[in-house]
Amino acid sequence: MIDIKRKILLAEDDGGFGELLKNYLELNDFEVSWYTNGIEAFKGFHRYHFDICLLDIMMPEMSGLELATEIKQIKPGMPLLFLTAKSLREDMLTGYKCGADDYIVKPFDSELLIFKINAVLKRTNGFGTGFSNVTEFAFGKYRLNTNLQLLTNPKGKRQLSPRENDLLKLLCQYKNNLLPRDVALKNIWGDDNYFSGRSMDVYITKIRKYIREDPSVEIINIHGKGYRLNTNVIKSI
């Protein structure tokens, strides 16, 4: 199943403005989950898959800056765009230090917001797979639902962690082709340093264990380059 809509987490405590913005984004073919405080937004981030987060800075219980910091700790590659009435240079710098990809000051031109969202999505997810909107994948006996972070086969189900889910999704997007290490590291870990690379290797080992019951699929290590999820593998007995 192909989902043609990108999913937005919207954190905005102003009820009237939040509802108006949600409706406008949905009219522009986005799927929006709207939360009115930082705590609920953080819970929603854990529960669902999102392509980008739009965060108001001034919110009750948890500010947009605090929320951004928490989100980046879980998923460093998650695109963030701050919506705020604060236009001071220091506030903008703080936002960028928290991981913002862009910053837009209220009141703003609605068309400009759509342009900025699409620009950030293109910049952060546009690594040439052509499959970034696919949310379900099939390989061998397995089915991956990236929204639910769920890997299933005829014998049962396995709930994946966010990084396991993201890494397996990338492998599926590049199925039977090379997934470059730097693409995976920058999109999931946020950088491609030595420690991130070792961490990814650990996750690859975990995923191999999850799919070992089906001999028709395997993850191949292409030394120094990356990984390849091979399907329809024929193994001699």
KOLDRENLUM-165032 format. One record per residue (C-alpha): residue number from 1; x, y, z. Coordinates in nm, 4 decimals. Last residue first. Layout:
<rs>
{NUM; {X; Y; Z}}
...
</rs>
This chain:
<rs>
{237; {2.1078; -2.7673; 0.1414}}
{236; {2.1944; -2.5108; -0.1239}}
{235; {2.0710; -2.1568; -0.0782}}
{234; {1.8650; -1.9646; -0.3311}}
{233; {1.8052; -1.6033; -0.2262}}
{232; {1.4696; -1.4664; -0.3347}}
{231; {1.5464; -1.1360; -0.1611}}
{230; {1.8731; -0.9582; -0.0913}}
{229; {1.8817; -0.6652; 0.1514}}
{228; {2.2089; -0.4916; 0.0672}}
{227; {2.4448; -0.3189; 0.3059}}
{226; {2.7068; -0.0455; 0.2969}}
{225; {3.0250; 0.0640; 0.1204}}
{224; {3.3359; -0.0324; 0.3138}}
{223; {3.2677; -0.4036; 0.2766}}
{222; {2.9321; -0.4769; 0.1138}}
{221; {2.7617; -0.6575; 0.4043}}
{220; {2.4755; -0.8721; 0.2787}}
{219; {2.1378; -0.8850; 0.4518}}
{218; {1.9485; -1.2056; 0.3744}}
{217; {1.6168; -1.3250; 0.2379}}
{216; {1.5084; -1.6580; 0.0871}}
{215; {1.6249; -1.8541; 0.3929}}
{214; {1.3305; -1.7223; 0.6002}}
{213; {1.3721; -1.7899; 0.9727}}
{212; {1.6723; -1.5552; 0.9874}}
{211; {1.4608; -1.2403; 0.9538}}
{210; {1.4675; -1.1142; 1.3137}}
{209; {1.8241; -1.2343; 1.3699}}
{208; {1.9463; -1.0320; 1.0718}}
{207; {1.7645; -0.7306; 1.2164}}
{206; {1.9620; -0.7560; 1.5397}}
{205; {2.2950; -0.7844; 1.3571}}
{204; {2.2059; -0.4773; 1.1468}}
{203; {2.1274; -0.2901; 1.4690}}
{202; {2.4735; -0.3691; 1.6063}}
{201; {2.6349; -0.2528; 1.2812}}
{200; {2.4399; 0.0721; 1.3109}}
{199; {2.5906; 0.1366; 1.6544}}
{198; {2.9387; 0.0760; 1.5184}}
{197; {2.8773; 0.3294; 1.2438}}
{196; {2.7399; 0.5835; 1.4906}}
{195; {3.0586; 0.5410; 1.6942}}
{194; {3.2851; 0.5908; 1.3931}}
{193; {3.1173; 0.9056; 1.2622}}
{192; {2.8469; 0.9139; 0.9956}}
{191; {2.6073; 1.1753; 1.1314}}
{190; {2.2362; 1.2224; 1.2080}}
{189; {2.1819; 0.8691; 1.3342}}
{188; {1.8896; 0.7792; 1.1066}}
{187; {1.9253; 0.9856; 0.7877}}
{186; {2.2980; 1.0542; 0.8178}}
{185; {2.3869; 0.6968; 0.9126}}
{184; {2.1687; 0.5266; 0.6530}}
{183; {2.2861; 0.7470; 0.3663}}
{182; {2.6500; 0.7265; 0.4829}}
{181; {2.6422; 0.3480; 0.4871}}
{180; {2.5197; 0.3251; 0.1275}}
{179; {2.2180; 0.0936; 0.0808}}
{178; {2.3270; -0.1183; -0.2171}}
{177; {2.0492; -0.2728; -0.4223}}
{176; {1.8348; -0.5855; -0.3864}}
{175; {1.5898; -0.3853; -0.1712}}
{174; {1.6941; -0.0175; -0.1448}}
{173; {1.3599; 0.0918; 0.0017}}
{172; {1.3514; -0.2309; 0.2018}}
{171; {1.6928; -0.1586; 0.3533}}
{170; {1.5753; 0.1933; 0.4321}}
{169; {1.2651; 0.0597; 0.6080}}
{168; {1.4785; -0.1903; 0.8006}}
{167; {1.6908; 0.0981; 0.9283}}
{166; {1.3935; 0.3134; 1.0236}}
{165; {1.2144; 0.0312; 1.2057}}
{164; {1.5247; -0.0834; 1.3919}}
{163; {1.5853; 0.2804; 1.4832}}
{162; {1.2327; 0.3331; 1.6168}}
{161; {1.2344; 0.0001; 1.8074}}
{160; {1.0537; -0.2854; 1.6414}}
{159; {0.7495; -0.4787; 1.7653}}
{158; {0.7692; -0.8360; 1.6405}}
{157; {0.4748; -1.0394; 1.5138}}
{156; {0.4041; -1.4090; 1.4640}}
{155; {0.4540; -1.7341; 1.2802}}
{154; {0.3206; -1.6301; 0.9385}}
{153; {0.5525; -1.3277; 0.9385}}
{152; {0.5202; -0.9781; 1.0870}}
{151; {0.7430; -0.6767; 1.1502}}
{150; {0.5687; -0.3856; 1.3237}}
{149; {0.6852; -0.0264; 1.3632}}
{148; {0.3146; 0.0662; 1.3477}}
{147; {0.3664; 0.3322; 1.0815}}
{146; {0.6559; 0.1370; 0.9282}}
{145; {0.4458; -0.1734; 0.8624}}
{144; {0.6927; -0.4428; 0.7572}}
{143; {0.5730; -0.7726; 0.6137}}
{142; {0.7880; -1.0839; 0.6101}}
{141; {0.7706; -1.4205; 0.4361}}
{140; {1.0106; -1.3071; 0.1636}}
{139; {1.0019; -0.9298; 0.1427}}
{138; {0.6893; -0.7160; 0.1699}}
{137; {0.6875; -0.3465; 0.2579}}
{136; {0.4297; -0.1102; 0.4033}}
{135; {0.4621; 0.2658; 0.4599}}
{134; {0.5704; 0.3802; 0.1138}}
{133; {0.6036; 0.7591; 0.1005}}
{132; {0.9857; 0.7661; 0.0743}}
{131; {0.9899; 0.5241; -0.2202}}
{130; {1.1646; 0.7258; -0.4938}}
{129; {1.4969; 0.6080; -0.3561}}
{128; {1.6907; 0.9184; -0.4560}}
{127; {1.8202; 1.0609; -0.1311}}
{126; {1.5485; 1.3242; -0.1048}}
{125; {1.4595; 1.2757; 0.2581}}
{124; {1.6348; 1.5680; 0.4285}}
{123; {1.6577; 1.8211; 0.1459}}
{122; {1.3273; 1.7345; -0.0187}}
{121; {1.1464; 1.7336; 0.3139}}
{120; {1.3030; 2.0675; 0.4090}}
{119; {1.2046; 2.2243; 0.0752}}
{118; {0.8516; 2.0831; 0.0971}}
{117; {0.8039; 2.2301; 0.4435}}
{116; {0.9528; 2.5633; 0.3363}}
{115; {0.7245; 2.5917; 0.0325}}
{114; {0.4198; 2.5007; 0.2407}}
{113; {0.5150; 2.7691; 0.4950}}
{112; {0.5689; 3.0261; 0.2203}}
{111; {0.2209; 2.9542; 0.0890}}
{110; {0.0793; 3.0239; 0.4347}}
{109; {0.2510; 3.3641; 0.4578}}
{108; {0.3575; 3.4145; 0.8156}}
{107; {0.2319; 3.5747; 1.1345}}
{106; {0.4249; 3.4308; 1.3045}}
{105; {0.7971; 3.3704; 1.2428}}
{104; {0.9315; 3.0739; 1.0458}}
{103; {1.2423; 2.8768; 1.1362}}
{102; {1.4167; 2.6057; 0.9380}}
{101; {1.6014; 2.2766; 0.9807}}
{100; {1.5836; 2.3080; 1.3587}}
{99; {1.8234; 2.0881; 1.5573}}
{98; {1.8225; 2.2357; 1.9066}}
{97; {2.1105; 2.4641; 1.8066}}
{96; {1.8906; 2.5997; 1.5284}}
{95; {1.6235; 2.6931; 1.7785}}
{94; {1.8746; 2.8582; 2.0115}}
{93; {2.0043; 3.0636; 1.7191}}
{92; {1.6500; 3.1737; 1.6385}}
{91; {1.5875; 3.2781; 1.9978}}
{90; {1.9129; 3.4755; 2.0073}}
{89; {1.8236; 3.6566; 1.6838}}
{88; {1.4931; 3.7725; 1.8276}}
{87; {1.1886; 3.6843; 1.6162}}
{86; {0.9600; 3.5271; 1.8748}}
{85; {0.6080; 3.4648; 1.7427}}
{84; {0.7059; 3.1070; 1.6688}}
{83; {0.6769; 2.8145; 1.4316}}
{82; {0.9861; 2.5939; 1.4360}}
{81; {1.0604; 2.3415; 1.1615}}
{80; {1.2100; 2.0044; 1.2410}}
{79; {1.3263; 1.7216; 1.0126}}
{78; {1.3955; 1.3915; 1.1968}}
{77; {1.7527; 1.2755; 1.1321}}
{76; {1.8543; 1.2624; 1.4977}}
{75; {1.5681; 1.0250; 1.5891}}
{74; {1.5495; 0.9531; 1.9612}}
{73; {1.7827; 1.2248; 2.0879}}
{72; {1.6514; 1.4592; 1.8183}}
{71; {1.2959; 1.4193; 1.9461}}
{70; {1.3959; 1.5033; 2.3043}}
{69; {1.5831; 1.8184; 2.1970}}
{68; {1.2940; 1.9266; 1.9748}}
{67; {1.0495; 1.8837; 2.2630}}
{66; {1.2656; 2.0977; 2.4901}}
{65; {1.2809; 2.3707; 2.2252}}
{64; {0.9087; 2.3434; 2.1569}}
{63; {0.8409; 2.3953; 2.5246}}
{62; {0.7134; 2.1196; 2.7522}}
{61; {0.4284; 2.1533; 3.0029}}
{60; {0.2723; 2.4511; 2.8190}}
{59; {0.3909; 2.5709; 2.4773}}
{58; {0.6030; 2.8640; 2.3531}}
{57; {0.8263; 2.7282; 2.0758}}
{56; {0.5584; 2.6084; 1.8336}}
{55; {0.6828; 2.2933; 1.6647}}
{54; {0.6259; 2.1652; 1.3128}}
{53; {0.7629; 1.8085; 1.2930}}
{52; {0.8444; 1.6257; 0.9678}}
{51; {0.8003; 1.2808; 0.8108}}
{50; {0.6110; 1.1285; 1.1023}}
{49; {0.5571; 0.7700; 1.2225}}
{48; {0.3289; 0.7176; 1.5210}}
{47; {0.3296; 0.6303; 1.8919}}
{46; {0.6598; 0.7771; 2.0110}}
{45; {0.5931; 1.1086; 1.8347}}
{44; {0.2415; 1.1084; 1.9768}}
{43; {0.3792; 1.0837; 2.3310}}
{42; {0.6134; 1.3746; 2.2553}}
{41; {0.3222; 1.5801; 2.1199}}
{40; {0.1211; 1.5056; 2.4335}}
{39; {0.4053; 1.6334; 2.6501}}
{38; {0.4687; 1.9385; 2.4321}}
{37; {0.1175; 2.0768; 2.4443}}
{36; {-0.1727; 2.1314; 2.2034}}
{35; {-0.1146; 1.8334; 1.9734}}
{34; {-0.2131; 1.8093; 1.6062}}
{33; {-0.1570; 1.4980; 1.3935}}
{32; {-0.1558; 1.6080; 1.0285}}
{31; {-0.1693; 1.4189; 0.6986}}
{30; {-0.0478; 1.6464; 0.4217}}
{29; {-0.2215; 1.6935; 0.0876}}
{28; {-0.2339; 2.0753; 0.0752}}
{27; {-0.5905; 2.0850; 0.2095}}
{26; {-0.4537; 1.8885; 0.5055}}
{25; {-0.2007; 2.1632; 0.5712}}
{24; {-0.4734; 2.4281; 0.5671}}
{23; {-0.6964; 2.2284; 0.8039}}
{22; {-0.4111; 2.1783; 1.0512}}
{21; {-0.3191; 2.5481; 1.0318}}
{20; {-0.6743; 2.6609; 1.1066}}
{19; {-0.7075; 2.4126; 1.3922}}
{18; {-0.3769; 2.5235; 1.5416}}
{17; {-0.4584; 2.8940; 1.5027}}
{16; {-0.7873; 2.8605; 1.6872}}
{15; {-0.6563; 2.6298; 1.9577}}
{14; {-0.3275; 2.8093; 2.0265}}
{13; {-0.1106; 2.5376; 2.1844}}
{12; {0.0681; 2.4288; 1.8659}}
{11; {0.2609; 2.1024; 1.8156}}
{10; {0.2034; 1.9729; 1.4613}}
{9; {0.3439; 1.6298; 1.3746}}
{8; {0.3252; 1.6049; 0.9975}}
{7; {0.2774; 1.2951; 0.7821}}
{6; {0.3474; 1.3078; 0.4084}}
{5; {0.0550; 1.1953; 0.1970}}
{4; {0.0792; 0.9573; -0.0973}}
{3; {0.0508; 0.6446; 0.1183}}
{2; {0.1351; 0.3440; -0.0958}}
{1; {0.0000; 0.0000; 0.0000}}
</rs>
